[in-house]
Amino acid sequence: MIRGRLTLFVILLLSSCVATSQRVDPFGAVPDDFSVDLTILSRPEGDQADRRTSRIMLEPDGSLRYMAKRGIGPNTIPPLIRRLDREQMARVWDSAARLGLTNPAEADVDADVRRVKPPSRRGCVWLLVLTGNEDRWNFMRSASGTDQPDAAIVAFGRELGALAWAPDRGTRLAAVEPVRWDYGPDPWAAYKGATSEPVLVAKAVTQPPPAPKPAPKVEPLPPPRWPLDIRRVEVSWLRTHEDLPSMDICLTQLIRFDQDGHRLTAPSRKRGGVELSINDINGAGGATFEPSAMWLIQQRIL
């Protein structure tokens, strides 16, 4: 079984309309050039996602980029986190519209947001740039101390952060060992005897720290012995999320191999060999893989 770590791929949906009636795009309100560029400059760094220095970029094709790191600024290009589909892009546009952020007339005077400096003391600066319908507009908001710069922009930024899997950091509680009070078998013994000498009736006893457990011994996996006879190839996401698309396109994607019986290798010529999908290989009961063929599958589906 092969588990591929998938970071991104593009889904192309080809549809044809046989009926004569014209179909209406339910997400047609979203401009084709809709994009978002958000920079949060915060000092000091806070626990909440909207109180950390970070960059969020949403591109017209749905590519969502995110980075939270001290010292970054408006010129930083964050790495790709995920790709939003058309419905998710529509929800982002609808949220921006409901918060009053899609009207260029309500935006600030155009300025060079890439030259804005972070706050010198406690506070934050928010730089929001949006594009749509061949227009571009921006918002610049700042606040001092622990105040929020603007409720609408903060709500919109937190929604983008949730889509980029950037939740607030959890608060860790210190583990405190309770104190045990041991009164002995008879806590009233001090009042029953004839002696007037003081009797110790209570003692605080701290629990000893638990003995460390030995780390389990992990035997290293032996290197594979090529060629490998693989009966079935499986592809799955490294982590799960309800918004992740289906694996079907990876299973049907055609990859060119050189095939000798059941043995597969990378093609020796640019247009040589045969085109097989993972479903084709599994349908034939598997194959014998050379290292080059395994490397080719990993490159094509990553």
Disulfide bonds with the S-S distance in Angstrom:
none
